Amino acid sequence: MDLFLSLWLPILVCGVVLFFASFVAWALSPHHKPDVKFLPDEDALFAVIKQQNLTPGQYMFPKCEHADMKNPEAVARYKAGPWGLLRVWPTEVSMPKNLAATFTMFLIVSAVIGYLASVAFPRGAAFGDVFAFTAIAGVMAHTAGGILGEIWFTKPLRAKAMDFVDGVVYGLLTGLIFALLWPGLPA
């Protein structure tokens, strides 16, 4: 536990670096721009959504629960498509709240990786060993988290690939930070 507590600096640095790497990936880098398409007639969709009086949440269409699949009309509607998910957000999205939650998530993931590394390695462990372990843990943490959701509620393949690239970069940054700041390394 003493070693884990001494990892406060790499955990904090990871949180900050990954937060800014995420900002660069989503706000400055062009690689996520093609991930989202815009509707040709969004006013028509707005009118339908407002008419439905939907509360914030996630809505699947067509309705295809198990019981519905015994109804020939529901089966025909399901087969005809289109299928999809509609996510309705609250009227006012809080950017500060979302930014704080993102930073907190990066801190928590970094703390868990730090804890695992503190169990696996002593003070003064070799740079390469710490890097390999924490980078692999970071890549897994930042890429695998969304896979199950993507299996069932898919994104286009290109968007998945770009999310995976981001996760690999976050993992490699995590490994580098822990390896460089590992306690007990020779100065």
Summary of the structure (lengths in Angstrom):
residues: 187
radius of gyration: 21.8
end to end distance: 23.3
largest distance: 72.7
contacts: 468
relative contact order: 0.17
helix: 70%
strand: 5%
